[in-house]
């Protein structure tokens, strides 16, 4: 219950406190970085190939594994 109360004030995307991030003066107070996860990229490529072959994505779960060297 305490976890739910604690998380209820957090942005569902970035995880920061909405009471702080929604203030007008916070508009330029944050920065962001981009990181490419190659494991996630492999999963995204596999889903794209599945869709191109006519596959549906509803309920689709993707398992990513490291290839053996």
C-alpha positions in Angstrom: 0.0 0.0 0.0 2.8 2.4 0.9 4.5 1.7 -2.4 1.3 2.5 -4.3 1.0 5.8 -2.5 4.6 6.6 -3.1 4.4 5.8 -6.8 1.1 7.6 -7.4 2.9 10.9 -7.5 5.4 9.7 -10.1 5.4 10.2 -13.8 4.6 6.8 -15.5 7.3 7.5 -18.1 10.3 9.1 -16.5 9.6 8.2 -12.8 10.2 11.8 -11.5 7.8 13.5 -9.1 4.9 15.0 -10.9 4.6 17.7 -8.3 8.0 19.0 -9.3 8.1 18.2 -13.0 4.7 19.8 -13.9 5.7 23.2 -12.5 6.1 25.9 -15.1 9.6 26.8 -13.8 10.7 23.2 -14.4 10.3 23.4 -18.2 14.0 23.6 -18.9 15.3 22.1 -15.6 15.8 18.6 -17.0 18.0 17.1 -19.6 18.0 13.6 -21.2 20.3 11.1 -22.7 19.8 8.4 -25.2 21.3 4.9 -24.9 20.9 2.2 -27.4 20.4 -1.3 -25.9 21.4 -3.7 -28.6 19.4 -6.5 -26.9 16.2 -4.4 -27.2 17.1 -3.5 -30.8 17.3 -7.2 -31.6 13.8 -7.7 -30.1 12.4 -4.7 -32.0 13.9 -6.1 -35.3 12.3 -9.4 -34.7 8.9 -7.9 -34.0 9.2 -5.7 -37.2 10.0 -8.9 -39.2 7.0 -10.7 -37.6 4.7 -7.8 -38.6 6.1 -7.6 -42.1 5.2 -11.3 -42.5 1.6 -10.5 -41.5 1.9 -11.5 -37.9 -0.2 -9.8 -35.3 1.4 -8.2 -32.2 -1.5 -8.4 -29.7 -0.3 -10.4 -26.7 3.1 -10.9 -28.3 5.9 -11.4 -25.8 9.5 -11.1 -26.9 12.3 -13.1 -25.3 15.8 -11.8 -26.1 18.8 -14.0 -25.6 22.5 -13.6 -26.1 23.8 -15.6 -29.1 26.5 -18.2 -28.4 29.8 -17.1 -29.7 
